Amino acid sequence: MDKSRLQGLLLWIACAFFFLQGRAQVNADAAVRMGRNALSADDYIAAVRYFNHAIDAKPFLAAPYYYRAYAKFTLEDFVGAEKDCDLSIERNPFIADVYRLRAICRIHNENYEGAVNDYVRVIAEAPNDQGVRYNQALCFLQLKRYEQADSALQTLMTPPDVYVRAFSASTQSRLEQKDTTGAIIFVDKWLTYVPKDFDALSFKARHLFNKENYAAADSFATLAIQQQPEDYGSHLLRAAIRHAQGRFGDATDDYDEVIRLCPEHFVAHYNRGLLRSFTGDLNRAIED
């Protein structure tokens, strides 16, 4: 082959290489764009397919793995989503949002230690993100690392920027540590910020019932029912409170409501039958 023909062949190869490289870039960019459009349209299966194409074309890019991880996460493929986050981080370890997503995946996969480590990276980039700090505190709770959990939660409960959900987690932490008195302190603080919080009201009602402070327990149970009237557990609690007070008619009304909401509830039928027998309603007591 003469020199001129060899030069021509090399030039053709170079042109073909740059053409194919450019085409791959266009294909990758187009696939990412269509994948993101599919994410916006909540078509996550299609999004995964588009990001597969982008990864095939440009496997060294970090973004397509991250986007595919998000799509898989939404499809509840938490293992696959975590693996895609790993691959994205291998290609670019400096994007906090990838660590944020991987932390959530790891929580779903019950890898709480890994999630804590990811949140350390996110907090370094976004130190004022209360949601991230709260999630990290919940991971500490799962790991029974109460001192770290309580420290993180205390920061979230410090005015002026109080993160109200931290009171719920602090209550849980105290209960797990067998500190009922401490738990009640946090519930009371919780109610100062959200006076109509259903969970706080229910907890307070149960605590007062156990303390045999029936009048106060009834008040809190009633407030809880006002927030979620279809929660049969609250009616069951108030029925027990009113039964203890000797208010059999009112307790029966609450058992009626429990049975309306949960027709096969054995305890409600049994206790209503007992109350009906106390009040002389023997026929309906037998039915229960």
Summary of the structure (lengths in Angstrom):
residues: 288
radius of gyration: 29.7
end to end distance: 102.0
largest distance: 116.4
contacts: 903
relative contact order: 0.04
helix: 79%
strand: 0%
